[in-house]
């Protein structure tokens, strides 16, 4: 769970184990990955078009805890 979405950094990475690409999200305290992208371009598109909504949902979830 990302605790501070406003300060989150997003990086597109591959990991040594497994296939595909992932978006690494780090808010200064917590590290989380969104995976399942077969191509780097798909991960980049997710960052451009969906990451903001994902981060907003993450913040809303954190506020309910």
N, CA, C and O atoms as a GROMACS GRO file, in nm:
protein
  260
    1UNK      N    1   0.084  -0.117   0.000
    1UNK     CA    2   0.000   0.000   0.000
    1UNK      C    3   0.089   0.123   0.000
    1UNK      O    4   0.180   0.134   0.081
    2UNK      N    5   0.062   0.213  -0.088
    2UNK     CA    6   0.136   0.339  -0.096
    2UNK      C    7   0.072   0.436   0.003
    2UNK      O    8  -0.048   0.462  -0.004
    3UNK      N    9   0.152   0.490   0.094
    3UNK     CA   10   0.097   0.575   0.198
    3UNK      C   11   0.095   0.722   0.160
    3UNK      O   12   0.016   0.799   0.216
    4UNK      N   13   0.179   0.765   0.068
    4UNK     CA   14   0.184   0.904   0.027
    4UNK      C   15   0.190   0.913  -0.125
    4UNK      O   16   0.299   0.929  -0.181
    5UNK      N   17   0.076   0.903  -0.193
    5UNK     CA   18   0.076   0.903  -0.339
    5UNK      C   19   0.135   1.029  -0.402
    5UNK      O   20   0.190   1.024  -0.512
    6UNK      N   21   0.123   1.143  -0.333
    6UNK     CA   22   0.173   1.268  -0.390
    6UNK      C   23   0.324   1.266  -0.408
    6UNK      O   24   0.377   1.333  -0.496
    7UNK      N   25   0.394   1.190  -0.325
    7UNK     CA   26   0.540   1.187  -0.334
    7UNK      C   27   0.591   1.061  -0.404
    7UNK      O   28   0.712   1.037  -0.406
    8UNK      N   29   0.503   0.982  -0.460
    8UNK     CA   30   0.543   0.855  -0.520
    8UNK      C   31   0.625   0.876  -0.647
    8UNK      O   32   0.597   0.965  -0.727
    9UNK      N   33   0.726   0.792  -0.662
    9UNK     CA   34   0.802   0.787  -0.787
    9UNK      C   35   0.768   0.657  -0.857
    9UNK      O   36   0.751   0.553  -0.794
   10UNK      N   37   0.759   0.665  -0.989
   10UNK     CA   38   0.725   0.548  -1.070
   10UNK      C   39   0.839   0.522  -1.167
   10UNK      O   40   0.882   0.612  -1.239
   11UNK      N   41   0.887   0.399  -1.168
   11UNK     CA   42   0.993   0.357  -1.259
   11UNK      C   43   0.948   0.230  -1.330
   11UNK      O   44   0.885   0.144  -1.269
   12UNK      N   45   0.981   0.220  -1.456
   12UNK     CA   46   0.949   0.100  -1.533
   12UNK      C   47   1.073   0.011  -1.532
   12UNK      O   48   1.182   0.052  -1.572
   13UNK      N   49   1.054  -0.112  -1.484
   13UNK     CA   50   1.168  -0.201  -1.463
   13UNK      C   51   1.134  -0.342  -1.508
   13UNK      O   52   1.018  -0.380  -1.521
   14UNK      N   53   1.238  -0.419  -1.531
   14UNK     CA   54   1.225  -0.564  -1.543
   14UNK      C   55   1.294  -0.622  -1.421
   14UNK      O   56   1.389  -0.563  -1.369
   15UNK      N   57   1.248  -0.733  -1.376
   15UNK     CA   58   1.311  -0.799  -1.262
   15UNK      C   59   1.385  -0.921  -1.311
   15UNK      O   60   1.345  -0.981  -1.411
   16UNK      N   61   1.491  -0.960  -1.243
   16UNK     CA   62   1.570  -1.074  -1.290
   16UNK      C   63   1.493  -1.206  -1.292
   16UNK      O   64   1.529  -1.297  -1.366
   17UNK      N   65   1.388  -1.217  -1.212
   17UNK     CA   66   1.308  -1.338  -1.210
   17UNK      C   67   1.173  -1.308  -1.272
   17UNK      O   68   1.108  -1.211  -1.234
   18UNK      N   69   1.131  -1.390  -1.365
   18UNK     CA   70   1.002  -1.371  -1.429
   18UNK      C   71   1.014  -1.299  -1.562
   18UNK      O   72   1.121  -1.255  -1.603
   19UNK      N   73   0.901  -1.290  -1.628
   19UNK     CA   74   0.897  -1.228  -1.759
   19UNK      C   75   0.821  -1.096  -1.749
   19UNK      O   76   0.747  -1.071  -1.654
   20UNK      N   77   0.843  -1.014  -1.848
   20UNK     CA   78   0.764  -0.893  -1.860
   20UNK      C   79   0.822  -0.774  -1.786
   20UNK      O   80   0.933  -0.776  -1.733
   21UNK      N   81   0.741  -0.671  -1.784
   21UNK     CA   82   0.779  -0.543  -1.725
   21UNK      C   83   0.688  -0.511  -1.608
   21UNK      O   84   0.574  -0.558  -1.600
   22UNK      N   85   0.740  -0.431  -1.518
   22UNK     CA   86   0.665  -0.389  -1.400
   22UNK      C   87   0.686  -0.240  -1.378
   22UNK      O   88   0.787  -0.184  -1.420
   23UNK      N   89   0.589  -0.178  -1.311
   23UNK     CA   90   0.606  -0.040  -1.268
   23UNK      C   91   0.635  -0.046  -1.119
   23UNK      O   92   0.556  -0.097  -1.039
   24UNK      N   93   0.751   0.008  -1.082
   24UNK     CA   94   0.792   0.013  -0.942
   24UNK      C   95   0.744   0.147  -0.886
   24UNK      O   96   0.775   0.253  -0.940
   25UNK      N   97   0.669   0.142  -0.777
   25UNK     CA   98   0.613   0.261  -0.715
   25UNK      C   99   0.670   0.271  -0.574
   25UNK      O  100   0.655   0.180  -0.493
   26UNK      N  101   0.734   0.384  -0.546
   26UNK     CA  102   0.796   0.404  -0.415
   26UNK      C  103   0.756   0.541  -0.363
   26UNK      O  104   0.772   0.641  -0.433
   27UNK      N  105   0.705   0.545  -0.240
   27UNK     CA  106   0.660   0.673  -0.183
   27UNK      C  107   0.753   0.725  -0.074
   27UNK      O  108   0.716   0.814   0.002
   28UNK      N  109   0.873   0.671  -0.067
   28UNK     CA  110   0.967   0.712   0.036
   28UNK      C  111   0.966   0.618   0.156
   28UNK      O  112   1.060   0.618   0.236
   29UNK      N  113   0.860   0.538   0.168
   29UNK     CA  114   0.848   0.445   0.280
   29UNK      C  115   0.815   0.304   0.233
   29UNK      O  116   0.868   0.206   0.286
   30UNK      N  117   0.728   0.295   0.136
   30UNK     CA  118   0.680   0.164   0.090
   30UNK      C  119   0.712   0.147  -0.058
   30UNK      O  120   0.710   0.241  -0.137
   31UNK      N  121   0.741   0.023  -0.093
   31UNK     CA  122   0.770  -0.015  -0.230
   31UNK      C  123   0.662  -0.111  -0.276
   31UNK      O  124   0.628  -0.206  -0.206
   32UNK      N  125   0.608  -0.086  -0.393
   32UNK     CA  126   0.505  -0.173  -0.449
   32UNK      C  127   0.527  -0.185  -0.599
   32UNK      O  128   0.584  -0.095  -0.662
   33UNK      N  129   0.483  -0.297  -0.655
   33UNK     CA  130   0.497  -0.320  -0.798
   33UNK      C  131   0.360  -0.345  -0.860
   33UNK      O  132   0.274  -0.410  -0.800
   34UNK      N  133   0.341  -0.292  -0.979
   34UNK     CA  134   0.226  -0.326  -1.063
   34UNK      C  135   0.287  -0.397  -1.182
   34UNK      O  136   0.368  -0.340  -1.255
   35UNK      N  137   0.248  -0.521  -1.204
   35UNK     CA  138   0.311  -0.602  -1.308
   35UNK      C  139   0.213  -0.651  -1.411
   35UNK      O  140   0.096  -0.612  -1.416
   36UNK      N  141   0.267  -0.738  -1.494
   36UNK     CA  142   0.184  -0.801  -1.595
   36UNK      C  143   0.192  -0.737  -1.732
   36UNK      O  144   0.110  -0.766  -1.819
   37UNK      N  145   0.290  -0.650  -1.753
   37UNK     CA  146   0.303  -0.584  -1.883
   37UNK      C  147   0.399  -0.663  -1.970
   37UNK      O  148   0.512  -0.693  -1.929
   38UNK      N  149   0.355  -0.698  -2.088
   38UNK     CA  150   0.439  -0.779  -2.177
   38UNK      C  151   0.546  -0.697  -2.248
   38UNK      O  152   0.647  -0.751  -2.291
   39UNK      N  153   0.523  -0.566  -2.260
   39UNK     CA  154   0.619  -0.480  -2.328
   39UNK      C  155   0.639  -0.353  -2.246
   39UNK      O  156   0.550  -0.310  -2.173
   40UNK      N  157   0.756  -0.294  -2.260
   40UNK     CA  158   0.785  -0.169  -2.190
   40UNK      C  159   0.685  -0.062  -2.230
   40UNK      O  160   0.643   0.019  -2.146
   41UNK      N  161   0.647  -0.060  -2.356
   41UNK     CA  162   0.552   0.042  -2.404
   41UNK      C  163   0.416   0.028  -2.335
   41UNK      O  164   0.349   0.129  -2.312
   42UNK      N  165   0.374  -0.093  -2.301
   42UNK     CA  166   0.248  -0.113  -2.230
   42UNK      C  167   0.257  -0.058  -2.088
   42UNK      O  168   0.161   0.002  -2.038
   43UNK      N  169   0.371  -0.077  -2.023
   43UNK     CA  170   0.392  -0.020  -1.889
   43UNK      C  171   0.393   0.132  -1.896
   43UNK      O  172   0.337   0.199  -1.809
   44UNK      N  173   0.458   0.188  -1.998
   44UNK     CA  174   0.461   0.333  -2.015
   44UNK      C  175   0.321   0.389  -2.037
   44UNK      O  176   0.286   0.495  -1.984
   45UNK      N  177   0.241   0.318  -2.115
   45UNK     CA  178   0.104   0.362  -2.139
   45UNK      C  179   0.022   0.358  -2.010
   45UNK      O  180  -0.057   0.449  -1.985
   46UNK      N  181   0.041   0.255  -1.928
   46UNK     CA  182  -0.030   0.247  -1.800
   46UNK      C  183   0.007   0.366  -1.712
   46UNK      O  184  -0.079   0.425  -1.647
   47UNK      N  185   0.136   0.401  -1.710
   47UNK     CA  186   0.180   0.516  -1.630
   47UNK      C  187   0.113   0.643  -1.680
   47UNK      O  188   0.066   0.724  -1.600
   48UNK      N  189   0.108   0.661  -1.811
   48UNK     CA  190   0.049   0.784  -1.868
   48UNK      C  191  -0.101   0.792  -1.845
   48UNK      O  192  -0.154   0.900  -1.819
   49UNK      N  193  -0.170   0.678  -1.855
   49UNK     CA  194  -0.317   0.683  -1.858
   49UNK      C  195  -0.387   0.628  -1.734
   49UNK      O  196  -0.503   0.662  -1.711
   50UNK      N  197  -0.323   0.547  -1.655
   50UNK     CA  198  -0.393   0.481  -1.544
   50UNK      C  199  -0.329   0.499  -1.408
   50UNK      O  200  -0.396   0.479  -1.306
   51UNK      N  201  -0.204   0.537  -1.402
   51UNK     CA  202  -0.134   0.543  -1.274
   51UNK      C  203  -0.197   0.644  -1.179
   51UNK      O  204  -0.208   0.617  -1.060
   52UNK      N  205  -0.239   0.759  -1.229
   52UNK     CA  206  -0.297   0.861  -1.142
   52UNK      C  207  -0.421   0.807  -1.070
   52UNK      O  208  -0.436   0.827  -0.949
   53UNK      N  209  -0.509   0.739  -1.142
   53UNK     CA  210  -0.629   0.682  -1.080
   53UNK      C  211  -0.590   0.572  -0.981
   53UNK      O  212  -0.650   0.562  -0.874
   54UNK      N  213  -0.492   0.489  -1.016
   54UNK     CA  214  -0.447   0.383  -0.927
   54UNK      C  215  -0.394   0.443  -0.797
   54UNK      O  216  -0.426   0.394  -0.689
   55UNK      N  217  -0.313   0.548  -0.808
   55UNK     CA  218  -0.258   0.612  -0.689
   55UNK      C  219  -0.369   0.676  -0.605
   55UNK      O  220  -0.364   0.671  -0.482
   56UNK      N  221  -0.468   0.735  -0.670
   56UNK     CA  222  -0.580   0.795  -0.596
   56UNK      C  223  -0.656   0.687  -0.519
   56UNK      O  224  -0.693   0.709  -0.404
   57UNK      N  225  -0.678   0.573  -0.580
   57UNK     CA  226  -0.746   0.463  -0.511
   57UNK      C  227  -0.661   0.411  -0.397
   57UNK      O  228  -0.714   0.373  -0.292
   58UNK      N  229  -0.532   0.408  -0.415
   58UNK     CA  230  -0.442   0.364  -0.310
   58UNK      C  231  -0.451   0.458  -0.191
   58UNK      O  232  -0.454   0.413  -0.076
   59UNK      N  233  -0.455   0.588  -0.217
   59UNK     CA  234  -0.466   0.686  -0.109
   59UNK      C  235  -0.599   0.671  -0.036
   59UNK      O  236  -0.603   0.674   0.086
   60UNK      N  237  -0.708   0.654  -0.112
   60UNK     CA  238  -0.839   0.639  -0.049
   60UNK      C  239  -0.841   0.515   0.038
   60UNK      O  240  -0.900   0.518   0.147
   61UNK      N  241  -0.779   0.408  -0.005
   61UNK     CA  242  -0.774   0.286   0.074
   61UNK      C  243  -0.695   0.311   0.203
   61UNK      O  244  -0.736   0.268   0.311
   62UNK      N  245  -0.582   0.380   0.190
   62UNK     CA  246  -0.499   0.406   0.307
   62UNK      C  247  -0.573   0.491   0.409
   62UNK      O  248  -0.557   0.472   0.530
   63UNK      N  249  -0.655   0.586   0.364
   63UNK     CA  250  -0.727   0.673   0.455
   63UNK      C  251  -0.835   0.597   0.532
   63UNK      O  252  -0.875   0.642   0.640
   64UNK      N  253  -0.884   0.485   0.480
   64UNK     CA  254  -0.985   0.408   0.549
   64UNK      C  255  -0.928   0.318   0.657
   64UNK      O  256  -1.003   0.268   0.741
   65UNK      N  257  -0.798   0.298   0.657
   65UNK     CA  258  -0.736   0.209   0.756
   65UNK      C  259  -0.725   0.277   0.892
   65UNK      O  260  -0.676   0.217   0.987
   0.00000   0.00000   0.00000
